[in-house]
Structures are given as C-alpha cells and as structure tokens.
Amino acid sequence: MRTIAATVPVNDPGRTDQVRLDRDDVWAGLLRKAQNAVPFVPAIEECTVVERTPGGLVRDVVMHGERVREEVVFHPKWRVSFSRHDERATWLIHNDIGEDETGLTLTFSAAVDLDESEEGELQAERMRAGYLVALQNTLALTRESVAAGHTPATH
C-alpha cells in the first residue's frame, strides 16, 4: 500500500473578494461530492448512489471507463471516507476538514494498492495531481453554492 496526500487552505487570506467558507459550508460541499462526484472529480464520469446507510452511502462510479463500487462513510463535519475492496484494487480515501495556523484546511489522503515500481510512482503522482484539482473544484463549487444563497445541509 502506498500513501498519497495533499492539503489546501479553504480560504485564501489574500483573497478578500472571495466568499469565505466555514466548516458547515465545507461539510455541505463534501456531502454533495459524495452523492454526485461528477462535477467535483474530473476522473469520474458517472456517479450513482445505490444504497443509503445510517452513516453514509454506497455508490457506483465510473472512473477512467472502469465501474467501481465504493462505500462512503460520513464522520460529521470532519471526514468523509471512500473505500474500495474488490479483486481489481483496494483503496481507502479520506477527505478531512482540518485547521492550521492559517485557518480551515481540506486534506485528501489515500492508502492505495500501488506497487513501489516506477509505474506505481507515476500512478501515485497522477492520482495526487487529480485530487488536488478535485479539492480545488470542491471548494470552488461550494463557494458558488454559498454565494448563491444555498443553505448548507450538514447531516
């Protein structure tokens, strides 16, 4: 297993023109992303919720042409976890709302079934780059929703 991670600030202190997001706003964005990842994650072409559970959901996504089933677990206002365990691959991905000296952060971390080869390293770097875009998309789409006056759904 290989670990990949990336963190971005939620609010850029230098951007006074930007809608500031709070934890509830970011949480609402993560819930939207869990239910329909297509606008948020460029690699995901389809996303269908197949089951709702007391603490999350099960979804089918099509990523790079491959259909994948993921279990999604909600840890309210802190973490959304995505796991895949099948004969083709295993991963555990977390999207965490955190804080550092600059304020709120959004972190992607993943434990993925990639070998230590050069190809595995390239795949890990592509995944990290793709998830940086997904983090930025999540914040941008959440900001648009807040600016449009949509109240966050925080459950």
C-alpha positions as CSV (number, residue, x, y, z in Angstrom):
1,M,0.0,0.0,0.0
2,R,1.2,3.5,-0.8
3,T,0.0,6.7,0.9
4,I,-0.7,9.8,-1.1
5,A,-1.8,13.1,0.5
6,A,-2.5,16.8,-0.4
7,T,-3.8,19.7,1.7
8,V,-5.2,23.0,0.5
9,P,-6.3,26.0,2.6
10,V,-10.1,26.5,2.5
11,N,-9.9,30.3,2.5
12,D,-7.1,32.3,1.0
13,P,-6.4,35.2,3.4
14,G,-5.2,37.3,0.5
15,R,-8.5,37.0,-1.4
16,T,-10.9,39.4,0.3
17,D,-13.1,39.2,-2.8
18,Q,-13.7,35.5,-2.3
19,V,-16.7,34.1,-0.3
20,R,-15.3,32.8,3.0
21,L,-16.3,29.2,3.8
22,D,-16.9,27.9,7.3
23,R,-16.8,24.3,8.5
24,D,-20.5,23.8,7.8
25,D,-20.1,25.1,4.2
26,V,-17.2,22.7,3.5
27,W,-19.0,19.8,5.1
28,A,-22.1,20.5,2.8
29,G,-19.7,20.5,-0.2
30,L,-18.2,17.2,0.8
31,L,-21.7,15.7,1.2
32,R,-22.6,16.9,-2.3
33,K,-19.4,15.4,-3.7
34,A,-20.1,12.1,-2.0
35,Q,-23.6,11.9,-3.6
36,N,-22.5,13.1,-7.1
37,A,-18.8,13.3,-7.6
38,V,-19.0,14.1,-11.4
39,P,-18.8,17.9,-11.1
40,F,-16.1,17.7,-8.5
41,V,-13.7,14.9,-9.7
42,P,-12.5,15.2,-13.3
43,A,-11.7,11.4,-13.5
44,I,-15.2,10.4,-12.5
45,E,-17.6,10.1,-15.5
46,E,-20.7,8.7,-13.6
47,C,-21.8,8.5,-10.0
48,T,-24.9,6.7,-8.8
49,V,-25.9,6.2,-5.2
50,V,-27.1,2.6,-4.9
51,E,-27.8,2.5,-1.1
52,R,-28.0,4.9,1.8
53,T,-26.8,3.6,5.2
54,P,-27.2,5.2,8.6
55,G,-23.6,6.6,8.5
56,G,-23.1,7.0,4.7
57,L,-23.9,5.5,1.4
58,V,-22.8,3.0,-1.3
59,R,-22.2,4.4,-4.7
60,D,-21.1,3.2,-8.2
61,V,-18.7,5.4,-10.0
62,V,-17.2,5.1,-13.5
63,M,-13.6,6.3,-13.4
64,H,-11.4,6.2,-16.5
65,G,-14.0,3.9,-18.0
66,E,-14.0,1.4,-15.1
67,R,-17.1,0.9,-13.0
68,V,-16.2,0.8,-9.3
69,R,-18.3,0.3,-6.1
70,E,-17.3,2.5,-3.2
71,E,-18.5,2.5,0.4
72,V,-18.7,6.1,1.7
73,V,-18.7,6.8,5.5
74,F,-19.6,10.2,7.0
75,H,-17.8,11.4,10.1
76,P,-19.9,14.6,10.6
77,K,-18.1,17.9,10.0
78,W,-14.7,16.3,9.9
79,R,-14.2,13.4,7.4
80,V,-15.7,11.6,4.5
81,S,-14.1,8.2,3.8
82,F,-14.3,6.3,0.5
83,S,-13.3,2.6,0.4
84,R,-13.0,0.1,-2.4
85,H,-12.2,-3.6,-1.8
86,D,-12.5,-5.9,-4.8
87,E,-10.4,-8.3,-6.9
88,R,-9.1,-5.4,-9.1
89,A,-8.0,-2.9,-6.4
90,T,-8.1,-1.7,-2.8
91,W,-8.1,1.8,-1.5
92,L,-9.1,4.0,1.4
93,I,-9.5,7.7,0.7
94,H,-10.2,10.4,3.3
95,N,-11.4,14.0,2.8
96,D,-10.7,15.8,6.0
97,I,-11.7,19.2,7.2
98,G,-8.9,20.4,9.5
99,E,-7.3,23.6,10.8
100,D,-3.8,25.0,10.8
101,E,-2.3,28.4,11.7
102,T,-4.0,30.0,8.6
103,G,-7.5,28.6,9.3
104,L,-9.6,25.8,7.8
105,T,-7.9,23.2,5.5
106,L,-9.2,20.5,3.2
107,T,-7.0,17.4,3.0
108,F,-7.1,14.4,0.7
109,S,-5.3,11.3,1.8
110,A,-5.3,7.9,0.3
111,A,-3.9,4.4,1.0
112,V,-3.9,2.8,-2.4
113,D,-2.8,-0.6,-3.7
114,L,0.1,0.6,-5.9
115,D,3.5,-1.1,-6.1
116,E,6.8,0.6,-5.5
117,S,7.8,0.5,-9.2
118,E,8.3,3.5,-11.4
119,E,4.9,2.9,-12.9
120,G,3.4,2.8,-9.4
121,E,5.1,6.1,-8.6
122,L,3.7,7.7,-11.8
123,Q,0.2,6.5,-11.0
124,A,0.5,7.9,-7.4
125,E,1.6,11.3,-8.8
126,R,-1.3,11.4,-11.3
127,M,-3.7,10.5,-8.5
128,R,-2.3,13.2,-6.2
129,A,-2.5,15.8,-9.0
130,G,-6.0,14.8,-9.9
131,Y,-7.1,15.0,-6.3
132,L,-5.6,18.5,-5.9
133,V,-7.9,19.5,-8.8
134,A,-10.8,17.7,-7.0
135,L,-10.1,19.6,-3.8
136,Q,-10.0,22.9,-5.6
137,N,-13.2,22.1,-7.5
138,T,-14.9,21.1,-4.3
139,L,-14.1,24.5,-2.7
140,A,-15.0,26.4,-5.8
141,L,-18.3,24.7,-6.3
142,T,-19.1,25.1,-2.6
143,R,-18.2,28.8,-2.7
144,E,-20.6,29.2,-5.7
145,S,-23.4,27.4,-3.8
146,V,-22.8,29.7,-0.7
147,A,-22.7,32.8,-2.9
148,A,-26.0,31.8,-4.5
149,G,-27.5,31.7,-1.0
150,H,-27.9,27.9,-0.7
151,T,-28.1,26.8,3.0
152,P,-25.7,24.0,3.8
153,A,-27.2,20.6,4.5
154,T,-25.0,19.5,7.4
155,H,-26.2,16.0,8.1
